[in-house]
Amino acid sequence: MTDITATMIEEQAADWLERMDRGEWGETDQSALDEWLGENPAHMVALWRLDGAWTFADRLAALRTPRLHDTLLARGRRVLPLLTKSVAALVLIGIVGTAAMFLVPKPAEKTFATAVGGRKTLELRDGSRIEMNTGTVLRLANDGAQRKVWLDKGEAFFDIKHDAAHPFVVITAGHRITDLGTKFVVREGADSLEVTLVEGRARFESADATIKPQLAFLSPGDVVVATATSMDVTRKSPKDLSSDLGWRRGVLIFRHTTLADAVAEFNRYNTTRLVIGDEQTANLQINGTFKDDDAASFAGTARAVFGLRVEKHGDEIVLSQ
């Protein structure tokens, strides 16, 4: 089986998982799935691997029977009698392998961090790249087998080399993101998590079953914003995506951005803090591209454009009317 075929099978499996999680499942869907499962034993293995990589361990820990696994088992019982003994064995090997993946000891982890205003690029052994933004902390599985990252704080851009047999997983704030040949950005804030898909496909899932929807399949331009109680998916234009990724070039790009939001963004990159002195100043909107490490220059531009008063007090620069 070629890599292209394996990738296609995984994408088809992801599509089936998405259809099943929509909650609108009929006899026509059932028949189509049974037919697809009967075409190739690798199809069922792909379903188990994708679903298992995301939720199997969490569901075992919760001591509850997974709905999707029950569904797959039921369908598997109808399909397996149609397969040869060797084919059935292959399917079972895939299932057992998925379960065993979560029974091995927790791998060693290596921690990477950037300071305020710092950036760092990690080159992984599989050819993937992780670009860490300012004030970011992440842990990387260091056993050479698993492709898994824990983002504990901050923001990172992931450029992942796809491997259908070994999905790349990012775990952060009680959520999981897996790649299907993907470039994406993960940003963890104080009260929310934002995942932006730049290229390819990805699967986003919350470990908290009370959050609805719990699962989302992302296409380029999709943005997931997840909080402790909700998850929403919106879209951004290519232009907006490019602006959001300006930090990779050391710049911040603002388009009709309030000064309050612009200042908050600058403060992520600088130890000299910008402070808004009044509500009227906070609501002013600014456009432009600025070096992310030059808060003083930004304050000077705001003074020139809006006629603001700029006062420096220690490590703070106060902007006001």
N, C-alpha and C positions, 0 to 999 in steps of 0.2 A: 504494500500500500504506500503510495507516495505521500509526501508531506502535504501536497495540494489536496489530495483526496481526504486526508485526515482532517485538515482544516475545514473543508466543506462539510464533512460529517459533523464536526463540532458546531459549526454555524447552524446546521439544520437542527441539531439537538437543542441548541439555545432557542431557536424559533419554537420548537415544540414546548419547551418549558414555559416560554412566554405565553403561548396560547392556553396552556393548562392553568396558569395563574391568573388569567383574565376572569375566570369563574363562569365562562359561557361554553360549556362542553356538552356536545350532543352525540348522537349515534354516528353521524357522518364523520365527526372528528375522531371518534373512537376507531371506526373502521380504517380511516386513513392512517392513524398512528399504528394500528396493528399491522397494516400492510408495510409501512416503513420499517418497523421493527423486524419483520420477517425477511426483509431484503438482505440484511447483512448483520451478523452478530455484533459488529462494531457499533451499530446504532444504539443498542441497549447499553453497551459499555459506556458510550459517550454520554448518554443520559444520566447514568449513575455517577460518572465521574464529575460532570458539571454540577449536578445537584449536590453530590456529596462534598465536593470541594468547598461549597458555600455553607451548607446548613447541617450536614450530617452530625458533626461534633456538637454543635449547639443544641440540636434536637435530642441527642443522647443525654447531654448534660441536663436538659430540662425534664428528662424521664417521661416523655410523651411520644406517642406514635406519630411519625411524620405523615401528613396527609399525602404528600407527593410520593413518598416511598411506598406507601400502601397502594397507591394508584399504579405505580410502576410494577410492583410485585404482582398485582392482579393481572395486569396486561402481560407480564412476563410469563405467568402460568399458562395463559392462553397461547402465547407464541412459542414457548420452548418445546412443546410436544411436536411442533412442526419442523424443528431443527434436528440435525444429526447429533449424536452424542458428543462428538468433538466440538461442534458449534456450541452446544449447551455448556460444555466445560469452559470454553473461552469466555462466555458470558459470566459464568460464576467466578472465574478468576478475576474478571474485571470488578465484580461486585465485592469480593473478598479483599481485593487490593485497595479499593476505596476505603473500606472499613479499617483495614490495617494501617492506612496512612495516618489515622488519628489515634492509634493505639501506641505508636512509638513514642519514646521520651521526647519532651520538648527540646528542639534543637538549640544549640548555642546561638547567642545573638551578639551582634556587634553594633555599638551605638555610634551614631554620627550626629554632629551638631554644628550649627552656624551661630555666630554672634549677631547682635543687632547691626544691620547694614551689611552683613556678610553673605556670601554665596559659595556654594561648593557643588562640584559635579562628581558623582560616583559612576565609575565604569564597572559594570558587573561582568562576571565571567562568561555569561551567555550572550554578551553583546548589547544588553540593555543599558540604558543611561537614566540616572536620576539626578535632576538639577534641584538642589535645595535652595530655597529663598531665605531671606532674613529671619533670624530668630527661630530656626527650625530644629527639631529633634526627631530623629527616626532611628528605629532599630531594624537590622537586617539579619535574616536567618543566615547563620554562618557555618552550616554543616555541609555545604556543597551540593545538597540534594533538593531542598525545598526552595521555591521561589516565593518568598513571603517577606513583606515589610510591615512594620508597625509604625504609623505616623503618630507620634505622641503630641506634637506641637508644631504649628507653623504651616508652611506651604511648600509643595514640591511638584515639579513637572516630571512625568514618567514617560519615557520613550522605550516601549517594551518590545523585545523580539519575541514573536509569538511562538509558542510550543504547545501544540494541542494536547500532548501527553502530560505536560507539567504547567498548568495554568499559573499565571503570576497573580498573586493576591495582595492587596493592600488592606490592612485592618486599621481603623481609626474611629474613635468615639462611638464604639458599638455598631459600626457599619463595616461592610466588606465591599470591595470593588475588585472585579477580576477582568483581565484583558482578553479580548478576542482579536488581537492584532491592533494595538492601541497606542495613541498618545493622549494623555489626559493630565489634568491638573487637580490636585487635592489641596484644599485650604481649610484648616481648622481654626475657627474663631472662638470667641468666648462663649457664645450661645448657639452657634450653628456650624454645620459642616457644609462646604460647597465643593462639588465635583463637576468639572467642566470637561467634556469630551471634545478633543481637537480633531482626532482622526481615528478611523476604525470603528470598532464596536466595543462595548463594555457592559458588564452586568453589575448593578448596584443593589445591595440588599441590606436591610436593617435587621439586626439580631433581635430587636424588640417586636414581637408579633402584634403588639397593640397599635403600632404605627401603620396607618393606612394611607396610600398603598405601601406595602412592605418591600416590593420588588419593582425594579425598573430596568429595561434594556435601553441603553443609550446609543444614539447616533451622533455624528459630528454636529456640533453646535448646541447639543442638549446640556442643560445645567441642572443638577440636582442640588436643592437646598434642603438639608435635613436638620431638624431640631429634636429636642427630647420628646416631642409629641406629634410631629408631622413630617411629611416629605413631599416636596413639590418639584415638578420638572417643568422648566421653561426653556426657551431657545435664545441664542445670541447669534447675531450676524457675524460673518467672517471678519468684518472691520472691528467689531467689539471684542472678538476673541483676540485679535492681534493687539489691541490696546491693553487687554488684561495681561498679556504675556510680555509687555514692555519691560518688566523687571528682569527678564532674561538678558536684556541688553543694557541694564543699568538705568532705565528711565521709567518714569511714571507718566502715563498719557491720560489726560482728562478731557472729556467731551460733555459739556453742559453739566459739570459736576459741581455740587455745592461746595463752598469753602470748608464747611464742616466735614464733609466726606473726604475732601482732598487733604485736609490737615490730618485726619485720622490715618490716612494712607501714608503720608510722609512720616508720621510718628512711629510707624513700624520699622523705619529704616535709619532713624537718627536718634542719638542720645540728647541732642538739643531739641526740645519739645516746642512745637507750635501750639499756641493757645488762642482760641476765639474769645474775644472779649464781650460780645453781645449777640443777641439773636439775629438782628438785622444783618450783621456781617456773616454769620453762619449760613444764611440763606442765599447769599450771593453765589452766582454760578461762574465758573471759570473754564476756559479751554486752553489746551497747550500741552507741550511735552517738556518735562523737567528732569534733570538728573536727580536720581532718588536720594543722593547723599548731600544735597545742597539745599537745606531748608531755608537758609538765609537768602539765597537767590529767589526762591519761590516767594518769600515774604516781600522782597523788593518788587517783584512783578505785581503782586497783589496790591501793593501801595501805589504803584504807577497806574494800574488799570482802574482801580476803584477809589483812589484817593484816601486810602486807609492810613491810620496811624499805626506805626510799627515801633514797639518798645521792647528792649531786651532787658530781662531781669534774670541774672544768673544764667541758668541753662534753659530758660524759657524765652520765646519770642511771642509777644502778645499782639494780635491783630484786632483792631477795633475801629469804630467810626470816630 
